[in-house]
Amino acid sequence: MALKITDACINCDVCEPECPNHAISQGAEIYEIDPELCTECVGHFDKPQCQQVCPVDCIPLDDEHQETREQLLAKYQRITGKPVNERC
């Protein structure tokens, strides 16, 4: 599943630089996560880095973009060009 940023976002700017896939960007009012680029940090880290640094806990799973771990790993490979088995 991709992650999403809710309207509880305070635009603190700490999540954007933590995203290894550059999936987070400033939206019209709050930061947004591109579900095509979000892998929940699968392939990079054990836990989603944006969730780890968010001071207001406003980054839940996005029910509209459900994906299995295998799908997230495939997306990681597509985005990075690295073999899936590097950081599984």
C-alpha positions, 0 to 999 in steps of 0.5 A: 500500500502507498502512504498518504498525508492527511489534512492534519499535516502542519507543513513542517517540511521534515518528511519530504527530504526523508523519502528515498523515492522522491514521492513527497512534494508540496501540494496546494495546501499540504504535502502530498505523496505520489502513490506511483512512487511510494514503496513505504520505503520497502527496498530502502528501509525497514520502516517508512521514513516519513512516518518515523519523522512526522511530528503529528502522525498524519501519514497513514496507509492509503486504502485506495492504493493497496499493494502487497510487499511483492508489488512494493518490491517490484515498484522499488526495482522499477523506480531504482533499477536495482535488483529486488534482492538487494535489500529485501 
